[in-house]
Amino acid sequence: MVGTYNEFDAALELCTDAHRRIVLAELIDHQESLSIDRLVDAIVEHNHHVDPASVSGETTNRIEISLVHAHLPKLADAGFVEYDTDDWQVMPTERFDRTAPAIASILQIDPEFESSFSL
C-alpha cells in the first residue's frame, strides 16, 4: 500500500514517461539493483521488439544518455531510486518498495506494456 498521498502523486508523475515506466517495471520485476545497461536493454526490447544486440550503438547511446541525464535523476529526486554512474547501478529505495504495489497497478493497465513483465 502507498504510504501517503504524496507518494501516490509521485508514483503517478513518474509513470508519465514510457522509459521511466519500463525502468520501474524492471525494478519491480527483478526486486534488486540493476545495471544501467540492463535498463537500456529493457527499453530497447520493449520499444523495438528486438534483441538489444541488433540495435545500433547510436540508439542505445541515446537511450543511455536520456536515462542518466533525465529519467534516473527524476526517479532519484522523487526518492524512488539511488543510482551510481561509477558502478553503473540503479538501486530501488524503501520509498520505491512502499510504492511498488501502486506502480504495478498503474503499469498493469498501460496498454503499451506486454506480458513480458511479470508484475
Number of C-alpha atoms within 10 A of each C-alpha: 10 18 10 11 9 10 19 16 12 17 24 14 13 20 19 10 11 16 23 20 22 21 24 24 22 21 22 20 14 12 13 13 16 18 17 21 14 16 23 24 20 20 23 21 16 20 14 11 10 12 12 19 11 8 14 9 11 9 13 18 12 11 19 19 13 15 20 16 11 12 19 22 16 17 23 16 11 17 16 24 22 17 20 13 10 6 9 13 16 22 18 22 16 12 15 23 17 16 20 23 15 17 24 19 11 14 19 17 9 13 7 11 16 10 8 9 15 12 17
